[in-house]
Amino acid sequence: MASRAVQGKNKPVPAAIARNRRASHDYALEERFEAGLVLQGWEVKSIRAGKVQLADSYVLLRDGEAWLFGTHISPLPSASTHVPTDPQRTRKLLLHSRELARIFTATQAKGYACVATALYWKHNRVKCEIALGKGRKLHDKRAAIRDREWQRQRAQLHKKATRHG
């Protein structure tokens, strides 16, 4: 199945392996894409065991290809000893050329970055959700936290009103 842009805010990612929650705090995420990931065998085994971190992951475009940097996949102790394992290696992302062009033009604009937001299973393949985001300033982060807390309080008040109403 072809990769596609995922529209809509806060759309749930199916069967998430790992999430980059810091990305939504540091960036105002706008457009999301689903990308395939080129992995080695030991990496897939480690991902199945949940030994992956996306905290500092970002995407760079080089020579018309997308590359995932900063993702840490810890090798399992049972990984083959004759295969050299590099937990921080650069991994290739698989995207359509029109998606690559869209990401390239957006990242050339001032303040935009492309970050990995989630890893998840789709059928038997590992997919990476990447998003274009505009960097947030400190006051924007505070406003986002304030809005999130207000939404939480509003939901609690609504729950109380329906329970006692």
Contacts in CASP RR format, 6 or more apart in sequence:
PFRMAT RR
TARGET T0000
AUTHOR 0000-0000-0000
METHOD contacts of the structure
MODEL  1
MASRAVQGKNKPVPAAIARNRRASHDYALEERFEAGLVLQGWEVKSIRAG
KVQLADSYVLLRDGEAWLFGTHISPLPSASTHVPTDPQRTRKLLLHSREL
ARIFTATQAKGYACVATALYWKHNRVKCEIALGKGRKLHDKRAAIRDREW
QRQRAQLHKKATRHG
1 122 0 8 1.000
2 96 0 8 1.000
3 33 0 8 1.000
3 34 0 8 1.000
3 35 0 8 1.000
3 36 0 8 1.000
3 94 0 8 1.000
3 95 0 8 1.000
3 96 0 8 1.000
3 99 0 8 1.000
3 127 0 8 1.000
4 33 0 8 1.000
4 34 0 8 1.000
5 31 0 8 1.000
5 32 0 8 1.000
5 33 0 8 1.000
5 34 0 8 1.000
5 99 0 8 1.000
5 102 0 8 1.000
6 32 0 8 1.000
6 33 0 8 1.000
6 34 0 8 1.000
6 129 0 8 1.000
7 32 0 8 1.000
8 32 0 8 1.000
11 32 0 8 1.000
13 19 0 8 1.000
13 117 0 8 1.000
13 118 0 8 1.000
13 120 0 8 1.000
13 129 0 8 1.000
14 120 0 8 1.000
14 121 0 8 1.000
14 122 0 8 1.000
15 120 0 8 1.000
15 121 0 8 1.000
15 122 0 8 1.000
16 118 0 8 1.000
16 119 0 8 1.000
16 120 0 8 1.000
17 47 0 8 1.000
17 50 0 8 1.000
17 52 0 8 1.000
17 118 0 8 1.000
17 119 0 8 1.000
17 120 0 8 1.000
17 121 0 8 1.000
17 126 0 8 1.000
18 50 0 8 1.000
18 52 0 8 1.000
18 53 0 8 1.000
18 54 0 8 1.000
18 118 0 8 1.000
18 119 0 8 1.000
19 54 0 8 1.000
19 117 0 8 1.000
19 118 0 8 1.000
20 54 0 8 1.000
20 55 0 8 1.000
20 57 0 8 1.000
20 115 0 8 1.000
20 116 0 8 1.000
20 117 0 8 1.000
20 118 0 8 1.000
22 55 0 8 1.000
23 29 0 8 1.000
23 54 0 8 1.000
23 115 0 8 1.000
23 116 0 8 1.000
23 117 0 8 1.000
23 131 0 8 1.000
24 117 0 8 1.000
25 136 0 8 1.000
25 141 0 8 1.000
25 144 0 8 1.000
26 135 0 8 1.000
26 136 0 8 1.000
26 141 0 8 1.000
27 113 0 8 1.000
27 115 0 8 1.000
27 131 0 8 1.000
27 133 0 8 1.000
27 134 0 8 1.000
27 135 0 8 1.000
27 136 0 8 1.000
28 133 0 8 1.000
28 134 0 8 1.000
28 135 0 8 1.000
28 136 0 8 1.000
28 140 0 8 1.000
29 115 0 8 1.000
29 117 0 8 1.000
29 131 0 8 1.000
29 132 0 8 1.000
29 133 0 8 1.000
30 131 0 8 1.000
30 132 0 8 1.000
30 133 0 8 1.000
30 134 0 8 1.000
31 102 0 8 1.000
31 106 0 8 1.000
31 131 0 8 1.000
31 132 0 8 1.000
32 117 0 8 1.000
32 129 0 8 1.000
32 130 0 8 1.000
32 131 0 8 1.000
32 132 0 8 1.000
33 95 0 8 1.000
33 99 0 8 1.000
33 103 0 8 1.000
33 129 0 8 1.000
33 130 0 8 1.000
33 131 0 8 1.000
34 122 0 8 1.000
34 127 0 8 1.000
34 128 0 8 1.000
34 129 0 8 1.000
35 66 0 8 1.000
35 93 0 8 1.000
35 94 0 8 1.000
35 95 0 8 1.000
35 99 0 8 1.000
35 127 0 8 1.000
35 128 0 8 1.000
35 129 0 8 1.000
35 130 0 8 1.000
36 93 0 8 1.000
36 94 0 8 1.000
36 95 0 8 1.000
36 125 0 8 1.000
36 126 0 8 1.000
36 127 0 8 1.000
36 128 0 8 1.000
37 68 0 8 1.000
37 91 0 8 1.000
37 92 0 8 1.000
37 93 0 8 1.000
37 94 0 8 1.000
37 119 0 8 1.000
37 126 0 8 1.000
37 127 0 8 1.000
37 128 0 8 1.000
38 91 0 8 1.000
38 92 0 8 1.000
38 93 0 8 1.000
38 94 0 8 1.000
39 47 0 8 1.000
39 91 0 8 1.000
39 126 0 8 1.000
40 83 0 8 1.000
42 75 0 8 1.000
42 76 0 8 1.000
42 79 0 8 1.000
42 80 0 8 1.000
42 83 0 8 1.000
42 85 0 8 1.000
43 73 0 8 1.000
44 126 0 8 1.000
45 76 0 8 1.000
45 79 0 8 1.000
46 52 0 8 1.000
46 73 0 8 1.000
46 74 0 8 1.000
46 75 0 8 1.000
46 76 0 8 1.000
46 79 0 8 1.000
47 73 0 8 1.000
47 119 0 8 1.000
47 126 0 8 1.000
49 76 0 8 1.000
51 73 0 8 1.000
51 74 0 8 1.000
51 75 0 8 1.000
51 76 0 8 1.000
52 71 0 8 1.000
52 72 0 8 1.000
52 73 0 8 1.000
52 74 0 8 1.000
52 119 0 8 1.000
53 71 0 8 1.000
53 72 0 8 1.000
54 71 0 8 1.000
54 116 0 8 1.000
54 117 0 8 1.000
54 118 0 8 1.000
54 119 0 8 1.000
55 72 0 8 1.000
56 70 0 8 1.000
57 68 0 8 1.000
57 69 0 8 1.000
57 70 0 8 1.000
57 71 0 8 1.000
57 115 0 8 1.000
57 116 0 8 1.000
58 68 0 8 1.000
58 69 0 8 1.000
58 70 0 8 1.000
58 113 0 8 1.000
58 114 0 8 1.000
58 115 0 8 1.000
58 116 0 8 1.000
59 66 0 8 1.000
59 67 0 8 1.000
59 68 0 8 1.000
59 69 0 8 1.000
59 93 0 8 1.000
59 103 0 8 1.000
59 114 0 8 1.000
59 115 0 8 1.000
59 116 0 8 1.000
59 130 0 8 1.000
60 66 0 8 1.000
60 67 0 8 1.000
60 69 0 8 1.000
60 114 0 8 1.000
61 67 0 8 1.000
61 100 0 8 1.000
61 103 0 8 1.000
61 104 0 8 1.000
61 107 0 8 1.000
61 114 0 8 1.000
64 100 0 8 1.000
64 104 0 8 1.000
65 92 0 8 1.000
65 93 0 8 1.000
65 100 0 8 1.000
66 92 0 8 1.000
66 93 0 8 1.000
66 95 0 8 1.000
66 100 0 8 1.000
66 103 0 8 1.000
66 114 0 8 1.000
66 130 0 8 1.000
67 90 0 8 1.000
67 91 0 8 1.000
67 92 0 8 1.000
67 93 0 8 1.000
68 90 0 8 1.000
68 91 0 8 1.000
68 92 0 8 1.000
68 93 0 8 1.000
68 116 0 8 1.000
68 128 0 8 1.000
69 90 0 8 1.000
70 88 0 8 1.000
71 88 0 8 1.000
71 91 0 8 1.000
71 116 0 8 1.000
71 119 0 8 1.000
72 87 0 8 1.000
72 88 0 8 1.000
73 87 0 8 1.000
74 87 0 8 1.000
75 85 0 8 1.000
75 87 0 8 1.000
79 85 0 8 1.000
93 128 0 8 1.000
93 130 0 8 1.000
95 103 0 8 1.000
103 114 0 8 1.000
103 130 0 8 1.000
103 132 0 8 1.000
106 112 0 8 1.000
106 114 0 8 1.000
106 132 0 8 1.000
107 113 0 8 1.000
107 114 0 8 1.000
107 132 0 8 1.000
111 134 0 8 1.000
111 135 0 8 1.000
112 132 0 8 1.000
112 133 0 8 1.000
112 134 0 8 1.000
112 135 0 8 1.000
113 132 0 8 1.000
113 133 0 8 1.000
113 134 0 8 1.000
113 135 0 8 1.000
114 130 0 8 1.000
114 131 0 8 1.000
114 132 0 8 1.000
114 133 0 8 1.000
115 130 0 8 1.000
115 131 0 8 1.000
115 133 0 8 1.000
116 128 0 8 1.000
116 129 0 8 1.000
116 130 0 8 1.000
117 129 0 8 1.000
117 130 0 8 1.000
117 131 0 8 1.000
118 128 0 8 1.000
118 129 0 8 1.000
119 126 0 8 1.000
119 127 0 8 1.000
119 128 0 8 1.000
119 129 0 8 1.000
120 126 0 8 1.000
120 127 0 8 1.000
120 129 0 8 1.000
121 127 0 8 1.000
136 144 0 8 1.000
END
